Amino acid sequence: MKKGDVTCSECGASFRRLELPFKEGTKGEYRCPACGTVLEKLDGRTLVAYRLTIQRSIRGIRD
């Protein structure tokens, strides 16, 4: 299992990213739930999971 931290370039929300190379995942995109920015395009070869660790204020995004 690979672990890493990812930060959204648009709103600054932080995520923990987990990748399981021995499990097949789903092809598609993972978008930041706070602002909708694409964080990663997934090819489905491995299972990838994201967990939101720090969410920025919506007020800060709208200003």
MARROZA-620718 format. One record per residue (C-alpha): residue in three letters; x, z, y. Coordinates in nm, 2 decimals. Layout:
N
<rec><residuo>Ala</residuo><xx>X</xx><zz>Z</zz><yy>Y</yy></rec>
...
END
This chain:
63
<rec><residuo>Met</residuo><xx>0.00</xx><zz>0.00</zz><yy>0.00</yy></rec>
<rec><residuo>Lys</residuo><xx>0.12</xx><zz>-0.09</zz><yy>0.35</yy></rec>
<rec><residuo>Lys</residuo><xx>0.03</xx><zz>0.12</zz><yy>0.65</yy></rec>
<rec><residuo>Gly</residuo><xx>0.07</xx><zz>0.05</zz><yy>1.02</yy></rec>
<rec><residuo>Asp</residuo><xx>-0.08</xx><zz>0.10</zz><yy>1.36</yy></rec>
<rec><residuo>Val</residuo><xx>-0.25</xx><zz>-0.17</zz><yy>1.57</yy></rec>
<rec><residuo>Thr</residuo><xx>-0.35</xx><zz>-0.16</zz><yy>1.93</yy></rec>
<rec><residuo>Cys</residuo><xx>-0.60</xx><zz>-0.39</zz><yy>2.09</yy></rec>
<rec><residuo>Ser</residuo><xx>-0.43</xx><zz>-0.60</zz><yy>2.36</yy></rec>
<rec><residuo>Glu</residuo><xx>-0.76</xx><zz>-0.62</zz><yy>2.56</yy></rec>
<rec><residuo>Cys</residuo><xx>-0.90</xx><zz>-0.26</zz><yy>2.57</yy></rec>
<rec><residuo>Gly</residuo><xx>-0.62</xx><zz>-0.05</zz><yy>2.43</yy></rec>
<rec><residuo>Ala</residuo><xx>-0.82</xx><zz>0.09</zz><yy>2.13</yy></rec>
<rec><residuo>Ser</residuo><xx>-0.59</xx><zz>0.20</zz><yy>1.85</yy></rec>
<rec><residuo>Phe</residuo><xx>-0.64</xx><zz>0.15</zz><yy>1.48</yy></rec>
<rec><residuo>Arg</residuo><xx>-0.47</xx><zz>0.25</zz><yy>1.15</yy></rec>
<rec><residuo>Arg</residuo><xx>-0.43</xx><zz>-0.07</zz><yy>0.93</yy></rec>
<rec><residuo>Leu</residuo><xx>-0.41</xx><zz>-0.04</zz><yy>0.55</yy></rec>
<rec><residuo>Glu</residuo><xx>-0.32</xx><zz>-0.33</zz><yy>0.33</yy></rec>
<rec><residuo>Leu</residuo><xx>-0.36</xx><zz>-0.33</zz><yy>-0.05</yy></rec>
<rec><residuo>Pro</residuo><xx>-0.16</xx><zz>-0.63</zz><yy>-0.18</yy></rec>
<rec><residuo>Phe</residuo><xx>-0.28</xx><zz>-0.59</zz><yy>-0.54</yy></rec>
<rec><residuo>Lys</residuo><xx>-0.65</xx><zz>-0.63</zz><yy>-0.44</yy></rec>
<rec><residuo>Glu</residuo><xx>-0.82</xx><zz>-0.95</zz><yy>-0.32</yy></rec>
<rec><residuo>Gly</residuo><xx>-0.99</xx><zz>-0.92</zz><yy>0.02</yy></rec>
<rec><residuo>Thr</residuo><xx>-1.23</xx><zz>-1.13</zz><yy>0.22</yy></rec>
<rec><residuo>Lys</residuo><xx>-1.14</xx><zz>-1.43</zz><yy>0.43</yy></rec>
<rec><residuo>Gly</residuo><xx>-1.24</xx><zz>-1.40</zz><yy>0.80</yy></rec>
<rec><residuo>Glu</residuo><xx>-1.16</xx><zz>-1.22</zz><yy>1.12</yy></rec>
<rec><residuo>Tyr</residuo><xx>-1.14</xx><zz>-0.85</zz><yy>1.22</yy></rec>
<rec><residuo>Arg</residuo><xx>-1.26</xx><zz>-0.79</zz><yy>1.57</yy></rec>
<rec><residuo>Cys</residuo><xx>-1.22</xx><zz>-0.48</zz><yy>1.79</yy></rec>
<rec><residuo>Pro</residuo><xx>-1.55</xx><zz>-0.29</zz><yy>1.77</yy></rec>
<rec><residuo>Ala</residuo><xx>-1.50</xx><zz>-0.17</zz><yy>2.13</yy></rec>
<rec><residuo>Cys</residuo><xx>-1.45</xx><zz>-0.51</zz><yy>2.31</yy></rec>
<rec><residuo>Gly</residuo><xx>-1.48</xx><zz>-0.79</zz><yy>2.05</yy></rec>
<rec><residuo>Thr</residuo><xx>-1.12</xx><zz>-0.92</zz><yy>2.07</yy></rec>
<rec><residuo>Val</residuo><xx>-0.99</xx><zz>-1.07</zz><yy>1.74</yy></rec>
<rec><residuo>Leu</residuo><xx>-0.72</xx><zz>-0.84</zz><yy>1.61</yy></rec>
<rec><residuo>Glu</residuo><xx>-0.64</xx><zz>-1.03</zz><yy>1.29</yy></rec>
<rec><residuo>Lys</residuo><xx>-0.74</xx><zz>-1.35</zz><yy>1.10</yy></rec>
<rec><residuo>Leu</residuo><xx>-0.76</xx><zz>-1.26</zz><yy>0.73</yy></rec>
<rec><residuo>Asp</residuo><xx>-0.68</xx><zz>-1.51</zz><yy>0.46</yy></rec>
<rec><residuo>Gly</residuo><xx>-0.84</xx><zz>-1.30</zz><yy>0.18</yy></rec>
<rec><residuo>Arg</residuo><xx>-0.52</xx><zz>-1.28</zz><yy>-0.03</yy></rec>
<rec><residuo>Thr</residuo><xx>-0.50</xx><zz>-0.90</zz><yy>0.02</yy></rec>
<rec><residuo>Leu</residuo><xx>-0.75</xx><zz>-0.63</zz><yy>0.10</yy></rec>
<rec><residuo>Val</residuo><xx>-0.71</xx><zz>-0.51</zz><yy>0.46</yy></rec>
<rec><residuo>Ala</residuo><xx>-0.89</xx><zz>-0.21</zz><yy>0.61</yy></rec>
<rec><residuo>Tyr</residuo><xx>-0.90</xx><zz>-0.09</zz><yy>0.97</yy></rec>
<rec><residuo>Arg</residuo><xx>-0.98</xx><zz>0.26</zz><yy>1.09</yy></rec>
<rec><residuo>Leu</residuo><xx>-1.04</xx><zz>0.33</zz><yy>1.46</yy></rec>
<rec><residuo>Thr</residuo><xx>-0.82</xx><zz>0.62</zz><yy>1.57</yy></rec>
<rec><residuo>Ile</residuo><xx>-0.85</xx><zz>0.61</zz><yy>1.95</yy></rec>
<rec><residuo>Gln</residuo><xx>-1.13</xx><zz>0.44</zz><yy>2.14</yy></rec>
<rec><residuo>Arg</residuo><xx>-1.10</xx><zz>0.37</zz><yy>2.50</yy></rec>
<rec><residuo>Ser</residuo><xx>-1.38</xx><zz>0.45</zz><yy>2.75</yy></rec>
<rec><residuo>Ile</residuo><xx>-1.64</xx><zz>0.18</zz><yy>2.80</yy></rec>
<rec><residuo>Arg</residuo><xx>-1.64</xx><zz>0.27</zz><yy>3.17</yy></rec>
<rec><residuo>Gly</residuo><xx>-1.27</xx><zz>0.17</zz><yy>3.18</yy></rec>
<rec><residuo>Ile</residuo><xx>-1.34</xx><zz>-0.16</zz><yy>3.02</yy></rec>
<rec><residuo>Arg</residuo><xx>-1.62</xx><zz>-0.26</zz><yy>3.26</yy></rec>
<rec><residuo>Asp</residuo><xx>-1.43</xx><zz>-0.16</zz><yy>3.58</yy></rec>
END
